[in-house]
């Protein structure tokens, strides 16, 4: 975690001195923050589809958290808990859970939660957001939960993207709006914090989470190879397990074409990852996927990434800077529609026969790794 690091803006960015100063104050306040309690709302729009969530959070550095989520569908209800030793995601609708070692600096908590949570554990994320833009400016005020917040707008060149950060009088991040254009229409994500209590004492037992009776590991379900009917309203809206994965051909950022069927037929298992550079969990997923590929490529695994909304130059730079070995396709909006992807990151595990073996909304490395041996990659 880069707490205390100085903020560095890219040369040539069209900056507003007031905006720069405000964002630096936000960075400093988040870096000094030790704990926070709040209620929150999340809203995602992708074309005509909308998803709304709400919940509560308790966060404490370096890596404790208790986050509850609820939404319009039963499958939205879940709990994220880290007691500093292990990180648990509990899905109440199915009484299932995922568990992994807690990241020492809270990285796996921020990976699956909102931007505000990510920034709490890693304030340098505000640097990363700023670096994506070509301009920054204070554009007015917005009231969130009765608190007047300054609206800081960061504009970027990719996909006509716009980032809005809402900063409270205590200089803490109270909300985020991200919007960008795709060939399928406008995509937008909004999050808001209310009833914020910064640095309130939280005893360690407050982060303890006991699994309900009968809870079973999530990977038992995703590794089940029997086809899903896709009619249960509590199920994921993704393509069901057991059906044939739609074939596609996409341009590659380095030139040439990527044909999915050619890839999966040549490997035991292919992990198909849908992502966008504007969303922090997607960027954080890439090095973990790259590490996984290095471990399992000679055992029959390949990983194909499908990007929507980012130019070839952005993808090439990410691959070059990160030393990524992942196969990359771009301009994948229509492919994402075929796979019923409404939020990123989303991952599918596809067998050599083209059948879908498992699917994951968000990046769940533990569940993916658990599914690989059952798919023949050991």
Buried (B, 14 or more C-beta within 10 A) or exposed (E): BEBEEEBEBEEEBEBBEEBBEBBBBBBBBBBBBBBBBBBBBBBBBBEEEEBBBBBBBBBBBBBBBBBBBBBEBBBBBBBBBBBBEEBBBBBBBBEBBBBBEBBEBBBBBBBBBBBBBBBBBBBBBBBEBBBBBBBBBBEEEBEBBEBEBBBBBBBBEBBEBBBBBBBBEBBBBBBBBBBBBBEBEEBBBBBBBBEBEBEEEBEEEEBEBEBEEEBEBBBEBBBBEEEBEBEEEEBBBBBBBBEEBBEBEBBBBEEEEBEBBEBBEEBBBBBBBBBBBBBBBBBBBBEBBBEBBEEBBEBBBBBBBBBBBBBBEBBBEBBEEEEBBBBBBBBBBEBBBBBBBBBBBBBBBBBBEBBBBBBBBBBBBBBBBBBBEBBBBE
